[in-house]
Amino acid sequence: MEKTVKTFSVRYVQILDENGDVDKKLEPKLSSQQLRELYKWMVVERVFDNTALSLQREGRIGTYAQSLGEEAVHVGSVYATSDADWVFPDYREHVAFLMKGVPVKSLFMHWGGSEDGMRLPEKSNIFPVCIPVGTQTLHGVGVALAAKIKKEKLATLTFVGDASTSTGDFHEGMNFAGTFMAPAVIVVRNNHWAISVPRTCNDPDWGGCQTRAETLAQKAIAYGIEGIQVDGNDILAVYSVVKKALDKARKGLGPTLVECICYRLGAHTTADDPTRYQDPKVVAAWMRKEPLARFQRYLKKKKLWDEKFEAAVQAEAKRMVQQGVQEAEQHKPKATDMFDFVYEKLTPNLKKQRVEWQD
């Protein structure tokens, strides 16, 4: 006997197209002020990103990971969280820290090599920058499980890149999330590249790619989790999908994996040269879809954007970022910071090393 036991599907959501036209049936109910706030945060991330890149080229901070082209994923997702929710970033969600109340100077201190840059405000509800790929999935799901056990009405939002979906930590986290119905939302930034390894496979015989799965969202299915794709250049779609997922999680209805399809318009980090492996025509095509210009067209059609508003937003973002740069460069880190800002309580071997360092 042979029969089909189960069939699956993956939904794709787009609300705002690249021309700034909106699907009225799916358009979220956001006030004019909220829509302008979304735009302001996207501008802040773009200004922060450009400034950080310049600082790195001048030798004023260390290796830096750009967020160019991913602003809608970051801003839309974090804007959907409540104050009680926890955010678990990797190394590109710069604006997530700012939206959760972390000072700009702290980020520049971190990227400049000061360990106390990740000494975060107590009620910011965001974890430090996570460099290891995929490990934050375990952290996000673990906190979600703790919240469930403690009967706290909150959800966790974890950001991972497409490369993370190939790691064991990611799959272990997904399995725990599905098995225990953790109030967790995992957002995958599918920016088409894992450093120089492409997301999709073109060679039928050899991999040379991230995965042969048609979507990353379908990886949720194996763990009994809802998986959904969203246009990652569409901030309205990202916000709407992530908000529904977070609301569902808080109600005890289980986790969600959200795959945001975007494109990494900059280098993987400042240590990378994407011109060696990216097709410039493809990059140019994706640049025309980039999220900031798309949302600007939408706001303009709603009469919420004009040159005066743009000038004010740009000026405030630049003032905010430049002040952060000045404050960070005035900071004088101590050598013992590398011990004091790693664990809450130092391990015995690190205590010994700290004493030896001071001597």
Secondary structure, DSSP 8 states (H G I E B T S, - for coil): ----------EEE-SB-TTS-B-TTT-----HHHHHHHHHHHHHHHHHHHHHHHHHHTTSS------TT-HHHHHHHHHT--TT-EEE--SS-HHHHHHTT--HHHHHHHHTT-GGGG---TTS-B-----SSSTHHHHHHHHHHHHHHTT----EEEEEEGGGGGSHHHHHHHHHHHHTT-SEEEEEEE-SEETTEESS---SSS--SS---S-SGGGGGGGT-EEEEEETT-HHHHHHHHHHHHHHHHTTS--EEEEEE----S-SSTT--GGGTS-HHHHHHHHTT-HHHHHHHHHHHTT---HHHHHHHHHHHHHHHHHHHHHHHH----TTHHHHTT-SS--HHHHHHHHHHH-
